[in-house]
């Protein structure tokens, strides 16, 4: 790798600029740069065999009109090229930051575990999905074609139990809370995924995976149930880094029954379970039944994204057993590793000293907050906390956020001028911050900096990437 001078036109993807003169050189080897007395130049690391750069005058001013749409493909190419080289993401699998390179150039496949719809949306949900909304927006900003899948676990013990308690059909209950969740997310300006899918729509794929795992002897069946045999997958535990005793304790809390007498090992997990007479079920080679929890996400990943994906995300509480088991069954089925290139997990939101959860009942509901606060203020509070660090919600944060949002809106009303070189620098700095493991709280501090200095065009771009609607 070597350093070459390059004007970073890439970052001007939607920063409004006009150029009276524009020189583009794209060569291999040692390029000759057109002489120019005033040129905006920065350096990026590139492979010696590839050299691409653009030269533009330095002191031209930003206008309010769009910039050279004919150059959009070039801009997108440079954005993705530069940023991919420098982007670092924390990978839960290795527990360290790693250089991000997508499986396919300028394409991103991302799967985020969705809700189990048997109750209302709380702030913990919102923190997770707003964070990944910003992640997706940022990759789109960088010119990636994003295929984003989020699931709904619409068949589950909790749903069946709740439906029985309320004397409702389980489908009706699930659909009601799914619609409620989507309305709350829309209120917070969370984009819909490319595919928003129900587990029950992937039953055929689930049965197909089970059949192959049985043929390959990774699974066994007893009395209408199919289990994954963890001893057959030597890498089981590589994501969670838990020992057997730790797994047993967590399993009891998170849906696995280690006391099931049909299991060979207490930690073996259900791939397919027989349905009771009063439970929903689907025909299968093992009788009427329904899928286990973990196999649902493996099936939807395979069906909508393929055998290997770039990013798989969710809450930190899903690392074990859910995501650990996903790795085992997916890699055993396909024979391809790694199933997921990057595992990203968001921390828990605390309230009144404990994790915010349905079971504890210490919930702050999104729709309740929306009665008093703007969606921008709620979103501001959520993204002001670093995604890998647990945090405790304080109502005072929302009041402070509302004041900050007001100041930014006032800044956007003021006219300003900014040189192209300054604009390049500001947008480049946004990317540098985001490329360091999606440090959104630091971007917010940068947004405040831009607002105070009336740098309207880069401020707009930052707000757009963060998903705010302020104009």
Secondary structure, DSSP 8 states (H G I E B T S, - for coil): -EEEEE--GGGGSSS----S-EEEEEESSS------SSB--EEEEE-TT-EEEEEEBSS-B--SS---GGGHHHHHHHHHHHHHHH-EEEETTTTEEEE---SBTTEEEEEE-----SS--BHHHHHHHHHHHHHHHHHHHTT-EEEEEEEE--S-HHHHHHHHHHT--HHHHHHHHHHHHHHHHHHTT----SEEEEGGGGHHHHHHHHHHHHHTTSEEEETTEEEE-GGG-TTTTTTT---HHHHHHHHHHTT--TT-TT-SSTT-EEEEEE--TTS--B--TTSSEEE-HHHHHHHHHHHHT-SSEEEEEEEGGGIIIIIHHHHHHHHHHH--S-SEEEEEEE--EEETTEE--TTTT---BHHHHHTTS-HHHHHHHHHTS-TTS-EE--THHHHHHHHHHHHHHHHHHS----BHHHHHHHHHHHHHHHTBT--HHHHHHHHHHHHHTT-HHHHHHHHHHHT----
